[in-house]
Amino acid sequence: MKPFDVYHPWKKVFINAHGATITDDQSKTYLDFYGGHGVISIGHNHPRWKQALTKQLESISYYSNAVTIPQQEQVAQSLGKISRLTDYRLFLCNSGAEANENALKIASFYTKRSKILAFKGAFHGRTAGAIAITDNPSIQAPYGSSLLQDFIELDDAQGLQKALETHEYAAVILEGIQGVAGVFEASEEVWNALSEQCKKTGTLLILDEIQSGCGRTGTYFSFQNRTIRPDLITMAKGIGNGFPVAGVLITHEIEPVKGQLGTTFGGSYLACAAMQAVLDELNESSLMNNATERGMYLKQQLQHHPAVLEVKGRGLMIGIRLSVKASEVQSALLKNGIVTGTSACPFTLRLLPPLNITKAEINQFLAVFEAAMSIHSPKTTAI
């Protein structure tokens, strides 16, 4: 028997990691500017995170939510403090797709409506409900989903308003910043329309902060530089720093039906230990400020390169639109010890480094990027 390949894997075997560096089985060291799809937030194998998990393993590692797990209360309080969203409740689960599925279910139960409005370019997961609101027909199953959904353009404020005026949507779901699509953010007109029309029409607003949350953009959630109040916020990835954990923040106006939400592994002792370590480190360190400052520096340096057409994103969630295929640049960087990501846009290179990345490591990336681009012979030019 062989494992099922879920992606087209690089021919690399990583065996050790610390901070922003990874070592493979040939003793070659890499700078990680992708963080395993943005999962690594406070750094690989962070001492605080490792100590928290080790300490928890020495007492109890698992029991189900049939019993009270006090660590869940501690995590909820810490999350409320650092995000300043103290009037929400927290449901813990295991993955981003699961968080989004639960948010959709809550919205449908609460509004008694069955349709969901999503945006072109969206990525919300690969499970049946989540894939129905992901704008990629090639990975949707032929049997479909019971979920009824529509997609509109990310900058179509008028289309958004017109759709919501029908009063037929349970929720609008939007990523704080679209990552997989190529690092795109909704226009101010769309954000304003969301704020006004969701309240006016009784449509719930679900903010997917799975990739853009956990301090990556300089605020705990990326939407927090706006005057908008989501009804539901989904999170995963960076909150566990490599341990599988996710959650849904639910505004106090919504009272889920008893038994509507449930999970076997969500909010386990180990999951809470990982989350608490991340939250404590973010709360007591300057990592979110680091995301802002290092991200700004990185963007400024990249904007001067002749092969760079545009640098998008905020903080340490960056998309570099190139004049050549991003996959070719990614391969050249990997050969020279830099791990990066691509996106659905073939000319956009995606960067999601750990928030503790240093200026020296950014300069190392920039030097390798410059060398890779200078010797790269483009076969394709971006439109």
GUNU-663308 format. One record per residue (C-alpha): residue number from 0; residue in one letter; chain; x, y, z. Coordinates in Angstrom, 1 decimal, always signed. Example, Ala and Ser with C-alpha at 12.3 -4.5 7.8 and 13.67 -1.06 7.14 Angstrom:
BEGIN
[0; 'A'; 'A'; [+12.3; -4.5; +7.8]]
[1; 'S'; 'A'; [+13.7; -1.1; +7.1]]
This chain:
BEGIN
[0; 'M'; 'A'; [+0.0; +0.0; +0.0]]
[1; 'K'; 'A'; [+1.1; +3.5; -0.8]]
[2; 'P'; 'A'; [-0.1; +6.9; +0.6]]
[3; 'F'; 'A'; [-2.4; +8.9; -1.7]]
[4; 'D'; 'A'; [-0.7; +11.9; -3.2]]
[5; 'V'; 'A'; [-3.0; +14.9; -2.3]]
[6; 'Y'; 'A'; [-0.8; +17.4; -4.2]]
[7; 'H'; 'A'; [+2.1; +17.2; -6.7]]
[8; 'P'; 'A'; [+4.7; +16.8; -4.0]]
[9; 'W'; 'A'; [+8.2; +18.3; -4.3]]
[10; 'K'; 'A'; [+10.9; +15.6; -4.4]]
[11; 'K'; 'A'; [+12.0; +16.6; -0.9]]
[12; 'V'; 'A'; [+12.0; +14.9; +2.5]]
[13; 'F'; 'A'; [+12.1; +17.4; +5.4]]
[14; 'I'; 'A'; [+13.3; +16.0; +8.7]]
[15; 'N'; 'A'; [+14.1; +18.9; +10.9]]
[16; 'A'; 'A'; [+12.9; +22.5; +11.3]]
[17; 'H'; 'A'; [+13.5; +25.5; +13.6]]
[18; 'G'; 'A'; [+12.3; +29.1; +13.3]]
[19; 'A'; 'A'; [+12.1; +29.8; +9.6]]
[20; 'T'; 'A'; [+14.5; +27.1; +8.5]]
[21; 'I'; 'A'; [+14.0; +23.5; +7.4]]
[22; 'T'; 'A'; [+16.5; +20.7; +6.8]]
[23; 'D'; 'A'; [+16.0; +17.8; +4.4]]
[24; 'D'; 'A'; [+17.3; +14.3; +4.5]]
[25; 'Q'; 'A'; [+20.4; +15.3; +2.5]]
[26; 'S'; 'A'; [+21.4; +17.9; +5.2]]
[27; 'K'; 'A'; [+20.4; +20.8; +3.0]]
[28; 'T'; 'A'; [+18.9; +23.8; +4.8]]
[29; 'Y'; 'A'; [+16.0; +25.9; +3.4]]
[30; 'L'; 'A'; [+14.4; +29.2; +4.3]]
[31; 'D'; 'A'; [+10.7; +28.6; +4.7]]
[32; 'F'; 'A'; [+8.8; +31.5; +3.0]]
[33; 'Y'; 'A'; [+5.6; +29.4; +2.7]]
[34; 'G'; 'A'; [+5.1; +28.0; +6.2]]
[35; 'G'; 'A'; [+3.3; +24.9; +4.9]]
[36; 'H'; 'A'; [+0.4; +26.8; +3.4]]
[37; 'G'; 'A'; [+0.6; +29.5; +6.0]]
[38; 'V'; 'A'; [+0.3; +27.1; +9.0]]
[39; 'I'; 'A'; [+3.6; +28.0; +10.7]]
[40; 'S'; 'A'; [+2.9; +31.2; +12.6]]
[41; 'I'; 'A'; [+5.3; +31.6; +15.6]]
[42; 'G'; 'A'; [+8.0; +29.5; +13.9]]
[43; 'H'; 'A'; [+8.9; +25.9; +13.4]]
[44; 'N'; 'A'; [+9.4; +23.9; +16.6]]
[45; 'H'; 'A'; [+9.0; +27.0; +18.8]]
[46; 'P'; 'A'; [+10.3; +26.3; +22.3]]
[47; 'R'; 'A'; [+7.1; +27.5; +24.0]]
[48; 'W'; 'A'; [+4.9; +25.5; +21.7]]
[49; 'K'; 'A'; [+7.0; +22.4; +22.1]]
[50; 'Q'; 'A'; [+7.1; +22.7; +25.9]]
[51; 'A'; 'A'; [+3.3; +23.2; +26.1]]
[52; 'L'; 'A'; [+2.6; +20.0; +24.1]]
[53; 'T'; 'A'; [+5.2; +18.0; +26.0]]
[54; 'K'; 'A'; [+3.9; +19.1; +29.3]]
[55; 'Q'; 'A'; [+0.3; +18.2; +28.3]]
[56; 'L'; 'A'; [+1.4; +14.8; +27.1]]
[57; 'E'; 'A'; [+2.8; +14.1; +30.6]]
[58; 'S'; 'A'; [-0.7; +14.4; +32.2]]
[59; 'I'; 'A'; [-3.6; +13.7; +29.8]]
[60; 'S'; 'A'; [-3.6; +13.8; +26.0]]
[61; 'Y'; 'A'; [-7.2; +13.1; +25.2]]
[62; 'Y'; 'A'; [-10.7; +12.7; +26.3]]
[63; 'S'; 'A'; [-13.8; +13.6; +24.4]]
[64; 'N'; 'A'; [-16.1; +16.7; +24.8]]
[65; 'A'; 'A'; [-18.3; +14.5; +27.0]]
[66; 'V'; 'A'; [-16.3; +16.0; +29.9]]
[67; 'T'; 'A'; [-15.4; +19.5; +30.8]]
[68; 'I'; 'A'; [-12.0; +20.5; +29.4]]
[69; 'P'; 'A'; [-11.0; +23.7; +31.3]]
[70; 'Q'; 'A'; [-8.3; +24.5; +28.8]]
[71; 'Q'; 'A'; [-11.0; +25.4; +26.3]]
[72; 'E'; 'A'; [-12.2; +28.2; +28.5]]
[73; 'Q'; 'A'; [-8.6; +29.5; +28.9]]
[74; 'V'; 'A'; [-8.1; +29.4; +25.1]]
[75; 'A'; 'A'; [-11.4; +31.3; +24.5]]
[76; 'Q'; 'A'; [-10.4; +34.0; +27.0]]
[77; 'S'; 'A'; [-6.9; +34.4; +25.6]]
[78; 'L'; 'A'; [-8.3; +34.6; +22.0]]
[79; 'G'; 'A'; [-10.9; +37.2; +23.1]]
[80; 'K'; 'A'; [-8.2; +39.3; +24.7]]
[81; 'I'; 'A'; [-5.7; +39.3; +21.8]]
[82; 'S'; 'A'; [-8.4; +39.7; +19.1]]
[83; 'R'; 'A'; [-10.5; +42.2; +21.2]]
[84; 'L'; 'A'; [-13.6; +40.1; +20.2]]
[85; 'T'; 'A'; [-14.8; +39.4; +23.7]]
[86; 'D'; 'A'; [-18.5; +39.1; +22.9]]
[87; 'Y'; 'A'; [-18.1; +36.1; +20.6]]
[88; 'R'; 'A'; [-18.3; +32.4; +21.6]]
[89; 'L'; 'A'; [-15.8; +29.8; +20.3]]
[90; 'F'; 'A'; [-16.5; +26.4; +18.8]]
[91; 'L'; 'A'; [-13.3; +24.4; +18.4]]
[92; 'C'; 'A'; [-12.9; +21.8; +15.6]]
[93; 'N'; 'A'; [-10.1; +20.3; +13.5]]
[94; 'S'; 'A'; [-9.6; +21.9; +10.1]]
[95; 'G'; 'A'; [-10.5; +25.0; +8.1]]
[96; 'A'; 'A'; [-13.0; +23.1; +5.9]]
[97; 'E'; 'A'; [-14.7; +21.8; +9.0]]
[98; 'A'; 'A'; [-14.9; +25.3; +10.5]]
[99; 'N'; 'A'; [-16.5; +26.7; +7.3]]
[100; 'E'; 'A'; [-18.9; +23.8; +7.1]]
[101; 'N'; 'A'; [-20.1; +24.5; +10.6]]
[102; 'A'; 'A'; [-20.4; +28.2; +10.0]]
[103; 'L'; 'A'; [-22.6; +27.5; +6.9]]
[104; 'K'; 'A'; [-24.7; +25.1; +9.0]]
[105; 'I'; 'A'; [-25.1; +27.7; +11.8]]
[106; 'A'; 'A'; [-26.1; +30.4; +9.3]]
[107; 'S'; 'A'; [-28.7; +28.1; +7.6]]
[108; 'F'; 'A'; [-30.3; +27.0; +10.9]]
[109; 'Y'; 'A'; [-30.4; +30.6; +12.2]]
[110; 'T'; 'A'; [-31.9; +32.3; +9.1]]
[111; 'K'; 'A'; [-34.0; +29.3; +7.9]]
[112; 'R'; 'A'; [-32.5; +30.0; +4.4]]
[113; 'S'; 'A'; [-30.7; +27.5; +2.2]]
[114; 'K'; 'A'; [-28.6; +29.6; -0.3]]
[115; 'I'; 'A'; [-25.0; +30.9; +0.2]]
[116; 'L'; 'A'; [-23.4; +33.8; -1.7]]
[117; 'A'; 'A'; [-19.6; +33.4; -2.3]]
[118; 'F'; 'A'; [-17.0; +35.2; -4.4]]
[119; 'K'; 'A'; [-15.2; +34.3; -7.6]]
[120; 'G'; 'A'; [-11.7; +33.0; -6.8]]
[121; 'A'; 'A'; [-12.8; +31.7; -3.4]]
[122; 'F'; 'A'; [-11.2; +28.8; -1.6]]
[123; 'H'; 'A'; [-12.9; +27.5; +1.5]]
[124; 'G'; 'A'; [-11.9; +23.8; +1.6]]
[125; 'R'; 'A'; [-12.3; +20.5; -0.1]]
[126; 'T'; 'A'; [-15.1; +18.8; +1.9]]
[127; 'A'; 'A'; [-18.6; +18.6; +0.3]]
[128; 'G'; 'A'; [-20.1; +21.8; +1.6]]
[129; 'A'; 'A'; [-16.9; +23.8; +1.6]]
[130; 'I'; 'A'; [-16.1; +22.8; -2.0]]
[131; 'A'; 'A'; [-19.5; +24.0; -3.1]]
[132; 'I'; 'A'; [-18.5; +27.5; -2.1]]
[133; 'T'; 'A'; [-15.0; +27.2; -3.6]]
[134; 'D'; 'A'; [-14.7; +28.6; -7.1]]
[135; 'N'; 'A'; [-13.0; +25.6; -8.7]]
[136; 'P'; 'A'; [-15.3; +23.2; -10.6]]
[137; 'S'; 'A'; [-12.4; +20.9; -11.4]]
[138; 'I'; 'A'; [-12.3; +19.7; -7.7]]
[139; 'Q'; 'A'; [-16.1; +19.5; -7.2]]
[140; 'A'; 'A'; [-17.6; +16.0; -7.1]]
[141; 'P'; 'A'; [-20.2; +15.2; -9.8]]
[142; 'Y'; 'A'; [-22.8; +14.2; -7.2]]
[143; 'G'; 'A'; [-22.6; +17.8; -6.0]]
[144; 'S'; 'A'; [-23.9; +19.1; -2.7]]
[145; 'S'; 'A'; [-27.3; +19.9; -1.2]]
[146; 'L'; 'A'; [-25.9; +23.4; -0.7]]
[147; 'L'; 'A'; [-27.3; +26.1; -3.1]]
[148; 'Q'; 'A'; [-24.7; +28.7; -3.9]]
[149; 'D'; 'A'; [-24.0; +31.6; -6.2]]
[150; 'F'; 'A'; [-20.7; +33.4; -7.0]]
[151; 'I'; 'A'; [-20.1; +37.0; -7.8]]
[152; 'E'; 'A'; [-17.0; +39.0; -8.7]]
[153; 'L'; 'A'; [-14.8; +40.2; -5.8]]
[154; 'D'; 'A'; [-15.2; +43.8; -6.8]]
[155; 'D'; 'A'; [-18.9; +43.7; -7.7]]
[156; 'A'; 'A'; [-20.6; +45.8; -5.0]]
[157; 'Q'; 'A'; [-23.7; +46.4; -7.1]]
[158; 'G'; 'A'; [-24.1; +42.7; -7.8]]
[159; 'L'; 'A'; [-23.7; +42.0; -4.1]]
[160; 'Q'; 'A'; [-26.4; +44.5; -3.2]]
[161; 'K'; 'A'; [-28.7; +43.2; -5.9]]
[162; 'A'; 'A'; [-28.2; +39.6; -4.8]]
[163; 'L'; 'A'; [-28.8; +40.3; -1.1]]
[164; 'E'; 'A'; [-32.0; +42.3; -1.8]]
[165; 'T'; 'A'; [-33.7; +39.0; -2.7]]
[166; 'H'; 'A'; [-33.6; +38.0; +1.0]]
[167; 'E'; 'A'; [-32.8; +34.4; -0.1]]
[168; 'Y'; 'A'; [-29.3; +34.0; +1.2]]
[169; 'A'; 'A'; [-28.5; +32.6; +4.6]]
[170; 'A'; 'A'; [-25.0; +34.0; +4.5]]
[171; 'V'; 'A'; [-22.3; +35.7; +2.5]]
[172; 'I'; 'A'; [-18.8; +34.1; +2.9]]
[173; 'L'; 'A'; [-15.7; +36.0; +2.2]]
[174; 'E'; 'A'; [-12.0; +35.4; +2.8]]
[175; 'G'; 'A'; [-10.3; +38.3; +4.6]]
[176; 'I'; 'A'; [-7.7; +38.1; +1.8]]
[177; 'Q'; 'A'; [-8.1; +35.5; -0.9]]
[178; 'G'; 'A'; [-4.9; +33.4; -0.7]]
[179; 'V'; 'A'; [-5.2; +30.5; -3.1]]
[180; 'A'; 'A'; [-6.7; +32.8; -5.8]]
[181; 'G'; 'A'; [-3.4; +34.9; -5.8]]
[182; 'V'; 'A'; [-3.7; +37.3; -2.8]]
[183; 'F'; 'A'; [-6.7; +39.4; -3.7]]
[184; 'E'; 'A'; [-8.7; +41.6; -1.3]]
[185; 'A'; 'A'; [-12.3; +42.8; -1.8]]
[186; 'S'; 'A'; [-12.7; +46.4; -2.7]]
[187; 'E'; 'A'; [-13.8; +49.1; -0.2]]
[188; 'E'; 'A'; [-17.1; +49.3; -2.0]]
[189; 'V'; 'A'; [-17.8; +45.6; -1.4]]
[190; 'W'; 'A'; [-16.8; +45.8; +2.3]]
[191; 'N'; 'A'; [-19.2; +48.8; +2.7]]
[192; 'A'; 'A'; [-22.0; +47.0; +0.9]]
[193; 'L'; 'A'; [-21.5; +43.9; +3.1]]
[194; 'S'; 'A'; [-21.7; +45.9; +6.2]]
[195; 'E'; 'A'; [-24.9; +47.7; +5.1]]
[196; 'Q'; 'A'; [-26.7; +45.0; +3.2]]
[197; 'C'; 'A'; [-26.2; +42.0; +5.5]]
[198; 'K'; 'A'; [-27.7; +43.9; +8.4]]
[199; 'K'; 'A'; [-30.5; +45.2; +6.2]]
[200; 'T'; 'A'; [-31.5; +41.9; +4.7]]
[201; 'G'; 'A'; [-30.9; +39.6; +7.7]]
[202; 'T'; 'A'; [-28.0; +37.8; +5.8]]
[203; 'L'; 'A'; [-25.2; +36.6; +8.0]]
[204; 'L'; 'A'; [-21.6; +37.5; +7.2]]
[205; 'I'; 'A'; [-19.0; +34.8; +7.5]]
[206; 'L'; 'A'; [-15.4; +35.9; +7.4]]
[207; 'D'; 'A'; [-13.0; +33.1; +6.5]]
[208; 'E'; 'A'; [-9.7; +34.1; +8.3]]
[209; 'I'; 'A'; [-8.2; +30.7; +8.0]]
[210; 'Q'; 'A'; [-5.1; +31.9; +6.1]]
[211; 'S'; 'A'; [-5.2; +35.7; +6.8]]
[212; 'G'; 'A'; [-5.8; +35.4; +10.5]]
[213; 'C'; 'A'; [-3.6; +34.7; +13.5]]
[214; 'G'; 'A'; [-1.6; +38.0; +13.2]]
[215; 'R'; 'A'; [-0.4; +37.4; +9.7]]
[216; 'T'; 'A'; [-1.5; +40.8; +8.4]]
[217; 'G'; 'A'; [-0.4; +42.8; +11.5]]
[218; 'T'; 'A'; [-3.8; +42.7; +13.2]]
[219; 'Y'; 'A'; [-5.1; +39.5; +14.8]]
[220; 'F'; 'A'; [-7.7; +39.1; +12.0]]
[221; 'S'; 'A'; [-7.2; +40.9; +8.7]]
[222; 'F'; 'A'; [-10.7; +42.5; +8.7]]
[223; 'Q'; 'A'; [-9.9; +44.4; +11.9]]
[224; 'N'; 'A'; [-8.6; +47.5; +10.1]]
[225; 'R'; 'A'; [-12.3; +48.0; +9.0]]
[226; 'T'; 'A'; [-15.5; +49.0; +10.7]]
[227; 'I'; 'A'; [-17.3; +45.8; +10.1]]
[228; 'R'; 'A'; [-18.7; +43.1; +12.4]]
[229; 'P'; 'A'; [-18.9; +39.6; +11.1]]
[230; 'D'; 'A'; [-21.5; +37.2; +12.5]]
[231; 'L'; 'A'; [-19.2; +34.2; +12.2]]
[232; 'I'; 'A'; [-15.4; +34.1; +11.8]]
[233; 'T'; 'A'; [-13.6; +30.9; +10.8]]
[234; 'M'; 'A'; [-10.0; +30.2; +11.7]]
[235; 'A'; 'A'; [-7.4; +27.4; +11.5]]
[236; 'K'; 'A'; [-3.8; +27.1; +10.2]]
[237; 'G'; 'A'; [-1.6; +29.5; +12.2]]
[238; 'I'; 'A'; [-3.6; +29.1; +15.4]]
[239; 'G'; 'A'; [-2.1; +25.6; +15.9]]
[240; 'N'; 'A'; [+1.4; +26.3; +14.4]]
[241; 'G'; 'A'; [+1.4; +22.8; +12.9]]
[242; 'F'; 'A'; [-1.0; +21.1; +15.3]]
[243; 'P'; 'A'; [-4.4; +20.5; +13.6]]
[244; 'V'; 'A'; [-6.9; +22.8; +15.2]]
[245; 'A'; 'A'; [-9.6; +25.2; +13.9]]
[246; 'G'; 'A'; [-12.5; +27.1; +15.2]]
[247; 'V'; 'A'; [-15.6; +29.2; +14.6]]
[248; 'L'; 'A'; [-16.2; +32.5; +16.4]]
[249; 'I'; 'A'; [-20.0; +33.0; +16.8]]
[250; 'T'; 'A'; [-21.5; +36.3; +17.7]]
[251; 'H'; 'A'; [-23.6; +36.3; +20.9]]
[252; 'E'; 'A'; [-26.8; +37.2; +18.9]]
[253; 'I'; 'A'; [-26.7; +33.6; +17.4]]
[254; 'E'; 'A'; [-27.8; +30.8; +19.8]]
[255; 'P'; 'A'; [-26.9; +27.5; +18.1]]
[256; 'V'; 'A'; [-29.4; +24.6; +18.7]]
[257; 'K'; 'A'; [-28.3; +22.1; +21.3]]
[258; 'G'; 'A'; [-26.7; +19.2; +19.5]]
[259; 'Q'; 'A'; [-26.3; +21.1; +16.3]]
[260; 'L'; 'A'; [-22.5; +21.3; +16.7]]
[261; 'G'; 'A'; [-20.3; +18.5; +17.8]]
[262; 'T'; 'A'; [-16.8; +17.1; +17.4]]
[263; 'T'; 'A'; [-14.8; +14.1; +18.6]]
[264; 'F'; 'A'; [-11.3; +15.6; +18.5]]
[265; 'G'; 'A'; [-12.0; +19.4; +18.4]]
[266; 'G'; 'A'; [-10.7; +21.3; +21.4]]
[267; 'S'; 'A'; [-8.7; +18.4; +22.8]]
[268; 'Y'; 'A'; [-6.2; +18.8; +25.5]]
[269; 'L'; 'A'; [-3.3; +18.8; +23.0]]
[270; 'A'; 'A'; [-5.1; +21.1; +20.6]]
[271; 'C'; 'A'; [-5.7; +23.6; +23.4]]
[272; 'A'; 'A'; [-2.1; +23.4; +24.5]]
[273; 'A'; 'A'; [-0.9; +24.2; +21.0]]
[274; 'M'; 'A'; [-3.4; +27.1; +20.7]]
[275; 'Q'; 'A'; [-2.6; +28.5; +24.1]]
[276; 'A'; 'A'; [+1.2; +28.5; +23.3]]
[277; 'V'; 'A'; [+0.5; +30.4; +20.1]]
[278; 'L'; 'A'; [-1.8; +32.9; +21.7]]
[279; 'D'; 'A'; [+0.6; +33.5; +24.6]]
[280; 'E'; 'A'; [+3.5; +34.1; +22.3]]
[281; 'L'; 'A'; [+1.6; +36.5; +20.1]]
[282; 'N'; 'A'; [+0.3; +38.3; +23.2]]
[283; 'E'; 'A'; [+3.7; +38.7; +24.8]]
[284; 'S'; 'A'; [+5.9; +39.2; +21.8]]
[285; 'S'; 'A'; [+6.1; +41.7; +19.0]]
[286; 'L'; 'A'; [+5.3; +39.1; +16.3]]
[287; 'M'; 'A'; [+2.2; +41.0; +14.9]]
[288; 'N'; 'A'; [+4.2; +44.2; +14.7]]
[289; 'N'; 'A'; [+7.0; +42.1; +13.1]]
[290; 'A'; 'A'; [+4.5; +41.0; +10.4]]
[291; 'T'; 'A'; [+3.7; +44.6; +9.6]]
[292; 'E'; 'A'; [+7.2; +45.9; +9.6]]
[293; 'R'; 'A'; [+8.9; +42.9; +7.9]]
[294; 'G'; 'A'; [+6.1; +42.7; +5.3]]
[295; 'M'; 'A'; [+6.4; +46.3; +4.5]]
[296; 'Y'; 'A'; [+10.2; +46.0; +4.1]]
[297; 'L'; 'A'; [+9.8; +42.9; +1.9]]
[298; 'K'; 'A'; [+7.2; +44.6; -0.4]]
[299; 'Q'; 'A'; [+9.3; +47.8; -0.7]]
[300; 'Q'; 'A'; [+12.3; +45.8; -1.8]]
[301; 'L'; 'A'; [+10.4; +43.6; -4.3]]
[302; 'Q'; 'A'; [+8.6; +46.5; -6.0]]
[303; 'H'; 'A'; [+11.9; +47.7; -7.5]]
[304; 'H'; 'A'; [+12.6; +44.5; -9.4]]
[305; 'P'; 'A'; [+12.0; +44.8; -13.2]]
[306; 'A'; 'A'; [+10.4; +41.3; -13.4]]
[307; 'V'; 'A'; [+7.9; +42.2; -10.6]]
[308; 'L'; 'A'; [+4.7; +43.7; -12.0]]
[309; 'E'; 'A'; [+2.9; +44.1; -8.7]]
[310; 'V'; 'A'; [+3.3; +43.2; -5.0]]
[311; 'K'; 'A'; [+0.0; +42.5; -3.3]]
[312; 'G'; 'A'; [-1.2; +41.7; +0.2]]
[313; 'R'; 'A'; [-0.6; +42.9; +3.7]]
[314; 'G'; 'A'; [+1.8; +42.0; +6.4]]
[315; 'L'; 'A'; [+3.4; +38.6; +5.8]]
[316; 'M'; 'A'; [+0.7; +37.5; +3.3]]
[317; 'I'; 'A'; [+2.2; +38.6; +0.1]]
[318; 'G'; 'A'; [+1.5; +37.8; -3.6]]
[319; 'I'; 'A'; [+4.2; +38.7; -6.2]]
[320; 'R'; 'A'; [+2.8; +39.1; -9.7]]
[321; 'L'; 'A'; [+5.6; +38.3; -12.1]]
[322; 'S'; 'A'; [+6.3; +38.7; -15.8]]
[323; 'V'; 'A'; [+7.2; +35.0; -15.9]]
[324; 'K'; 'A'; [+5.5; +31.8; -14.7]]
[325; 'A'; 'A'; [+5.5; +31.6; -10.9]]
[326; 'S'; 'A'; [+6.0; +27.8; -11.0]]
[327; 'E'; 'A'; [+9.3; +28.2; -12.8]]
[328; 'V'; 'A'; [+10.5; +30.8; -10.3]]
[329; 'Q'; 'A'; [+9.4; +28.6; -7.4]]
[330; 'S'; 'A'; [+11.4; +25.7; -8.8]]
[331; 'A'; 'A'; [+14.5; +27.9; -9.2]]
[332; 'L'; 'A'; [+14.2; +29.2; -5.6]]
[333; 'L'; 'A'; [+13.7; +25.7; -4.2]]
[334; 'K'; 'A'; [+16.9; +24.5; -5.9]]
[335; 'N'; 'A'; [+18.6; +27.4; -4.1]]
[336; 'G'; 'A'; [+17.2; +26.8; -0.7]]
[337; 'I'; 'A'; [+14.0; +28.9; -0.6]]
[338; 'V'; 'A'; [+10.6; +27.4; -0.1]]
[339; 'T'; 'A'; [+7.7; +29.5; -1.6]]
[340; 'G'; 'A'; [+4.2; +28.9; -2.9]]
[341; 'T'; 'A'; [+2.2; +29.5; -6.1]]
[342; 'S'; 'A'; [-1.5; +30.2; -6.5]]
[343; 'A'; 'A'; [-4.4; +29.8; -9.0]]
[344; 'C'; 'A'; [-2.9; +32.7; -10.8]]
[345; 'P'; 'A'; [+0.0; +31.2; -12.8]]
[346; 'F'; 'A'; [+2.1; +34.4; -12.6]]
[347; 'T'; 'A'; [+1.7; +35.0; -8.8]]
[348; 'L'; 'A'; [+4.3; +33.7; -6.3]]
[349; 'R'; 'A'; [+2.8; +33.5; -2.8]]
[350; 'L'; 'A'; [+4.8; +34.2; +0.4]]
[351; 'L'; 'A'; [+3.6; +33.1; +3.8]]
[352; 'P'; 'A'; [+6.7; +33.0; +6.1]]
[353; 'P'; 'A'; [+6.6; +32.5; +9.8]]
[354; 'L'; 'A'; [+5.9; +35.8; +11.7]]
[355; 'N'; 'A'; [+9.3; +35.6; +13.4]]
[356; 'I'; 'A'; [+11.1; +35.9; +10.1]]
[357; 'T'; 'A'; [+14.1; +38.2; +10.5]]
[358; 'K'; 'A'; [+15.4; +41.0; +8.3]]
[359; 'A'; 'A'; [+18.5; +39.1; +7.7]]
[360; 'E'; 'A'; [+16.5; +36.1; +6.4]]
[361; 'I'; 'A'; [+14.4; +38.4; +4.2]]
[362; 'N'; 'A'; [+17.6; +39.8; +2.8]]
[363; 'Q'; 'A'; [+18.8; +36.3; +2.1]]
[364; 'F'; 'A'; [+15.5; +35.6; +0.3]]
[365; 'L'; 'A'; [+15.9; +38.8; -1.7]]
[366; 'A'; 'A'; [+19.4; +37.9; -2.8]]
[367; 'V'; 'A'; [+18.4; +34.4; -3.9]]
[368; 'F'; 'A'; [+15.3; +35.8; -5.7]]
[369; 'E'; 'A'; [+17.5; +38.3; -7.5]]
[370; 'A'; 'A'; [+19.9; +35.6; -8.6]]
[371; 'A'; 'A'; [+17.1; +33.3; -9.7]]
[372; 'M'; 'A'; [+15.4; +36.0; -11.8]]
[373; 'S'; 'A'; [+18.7; +37.2; -13.4]]
[374; 'I'; 'A'; [+19.5; +33.8; -14.8]]
[375; 'H'; 'A'; [+15.9; +32.7; -15.5]]
[376; 'S'; 'A'; [+15.0; +32.6; -19.1]]
[377; 'P'; 'A'; [+11.3; +33.3; -19.3]]
[378; 'K'; 'A'; [+9.3; +31.2; -21.7]]
[379; 'T'; 'A'; [+6.0; +32.9; -21.0]]
[380; 'T'; 'A'; [+5.2; +36.5; -20.5]]
[381; 'A'; 'A'; [+2.3; +37.6; -18.2]]
[382; 'I'; 'A'; [-0.6; +39.4; -19.8]]
